Amino acid sequence: MNDANNSSPASCPSCAWPFITVLSALLIVNLVQLVSIIQERSSVNQVAGNAKQAIARYQLVSTKLENIAKDLIKLSDKNNEAKEIVTQFNIQMNQPNANAGQDSTKK
């Protein structure tokens, strides 16, 4: 009877090692995935920040270019060189309300 009782506890720890090994492997895989997800999140945040900066720069350049074009068109009424530049590069100002009205009637 003692042999039967002694063999039972001895077999339990040997059965636990594969279970512990599998759980350890799953833990390691999950930790690696967690680190990867954290790195991807920081990369996405960095790209989003860069995109916001690019949009801000685009808006600034667009505004300045629009102001320069307006000034050049006003100057072209009095200055022949400015008029040549306007005609050569076909610079024209669109009417924002006119385009919006045409788009709504087409739909």
C-alpha positions as CSV (number, residue, x, y, z in Angstrom):
1,M,0.0,0.0,0.0
2,N,2.8,2.3,0.7
3,D,4.2,1.8,-2.8
4,A,0.9,2.8,-4.3
5,N,0.8,6.0,-2.2
6,N,4.4,6.9,-3.0
7,S,4.1,6.4,-6.8
8,S,1.1,8.7,-7.0
9,P,2.7,11.9,-5.7
10,A,5.9,11.2,-7.7
11,S,3.9,11.0,-10.9
12,C,2.1,14.3,-10.3
13,P,5.2,16.6,-10.5
14,S,6.4,14.8,-13.6
15,C,2.9,15.5,-15.2
16,A,3.1,19.2,-14.3
17,W,6.3,20.0,-16.2
18,P,4.8,19.7,-19.6
19,F,1.9,21.9,-18.4
20,I,4.2,24.5,-16.9
21,T,6.3,24.4,-20.1
22,V,3.3,25.1,-22.4
23,L,2.1,27.9,-20.1
24,S,5.5,29.4,-20.0
25,A,5.7,29.3,-23.8
26,L,2.3,30.9,-24.1
27,L,3.3,33.6,-21.7
28,I,6.5,34.4,-23.7
29,V,4.6,34.5,-26.9
30,N,2.0,36.9,-25.4
31,L,4.7,39.1,-24.0
32,V,6.4,39.4,-27.4
33,Q,3.1,40.3,-29.0
34,L,2.4,42.9,-26.4
35,V,5.8,44.5,-26.9
36,S,5.2,44.5,-30.7
37,I,1.8,46.1,-30.3
38,I,3.2,48.8,-28.0
39,Q,5.9,49.6,-30.6
40,E,3.3,49.7,-33.4
41,R,1.2,52.1,-31.4
42,S,4.1,54.4,-30.8
43,S,4.9,54.3,-34.6
44,V,1.3,55.1,-35.5
45,N,1.3,58.0,-33.0
46,Q,4.5,59.3,-34.5
47,V,3.2,59.1,-38.1
48,A,-0.1,60.8,-37.0
49,G,2.0,63.6,-35.5
50,N,4.0,64.0,-38.6
51,A,0.9,64.0,-40.7
52,K,-0.6,66.8,-38.6
53,Q,2.6,68.8,-39.0
54,A,2.5,68.3,-42.7
55,I,-1.1,69.4,-42.9
56,A,-0.3,72.5,-40.9
57,R,2.6,73.3,-43.2
58,Y,0.5,72.7,-46.3
59,Q,-2.2,75.1,-45.0
60,L,0.4,77.8,-44.3
61,V,2.0,77.5,-47.7
62,S,-1.4,77.4,-49.4
63,T,-2.5,80.5,-47.6
64,K,0.7,82.4,-48.5
65,L,0.5,81.3,-52.1
66,E,-3.1,82.4,-52.4
67,N,-2.2,85.8,-50.9
68,I,0.7,86.2,-53.4
69,A,-1.6,85.2,-56.3
70,K,-4.2,87.8,-55.2
71,D,-1.6,90.5,-54.9
72,L,-0.2,89.6,-58.3
73,I,-3.6,89.7,-59.9
74,K,-4.3,93.1,-58.4
75,L,-0.9,94.3,-59.5
76,S,-1.4,93.0,-63.0
77,D,-4.0,95.8,-63.6
78,K,-1.3,98.4,-63.2
79,N,2.0,96.6,-64.2
80,N,2.7,95.0,-67.5
81,E,5.3,92.6,-66.2
82,A,2.8,91.3,-63.6
83,K,0.2,91.0,-66.4
84,E,2.6,88.9,-68.4
85,I,3.2,86.6,-65.4
86,V,-0.5,86.2,-64.9
87,T,-1.2,85.4,-68.5
88,Q,1.9,83.2,-68.9
89,F,1.1,81.0,-65.9
90,N,-2.7,81.3,-66.3
91,I,-3.2,82.6,-62.8
92,Q,-6.8,83.0,-61.9
93,M,-8.9,83.2,-58.8
94,N,-11.9,80.9,-58.5
95,Q,-15.1,82.2,-57.0
96,P,-15.8,79.8,-54.0
97,N,-19.6,80.4,-54.0
98,A,-20.0,79.9,-57.8
99,N,-18.3,76.4,-57.7
100,A,-20.4,75.3,-54.7
101,G,-23.6,76.3,-56.5
102,Q,-22.7,74.4,-59.6
103,D,-21.9,71.2,-57.7
104,S,-25.1,71.2,-55.8
105,T,-27.2,71.6,-59.0
106,K,-25.5,68.8,-60.7
107,K,-26.4,66.3,-58.0
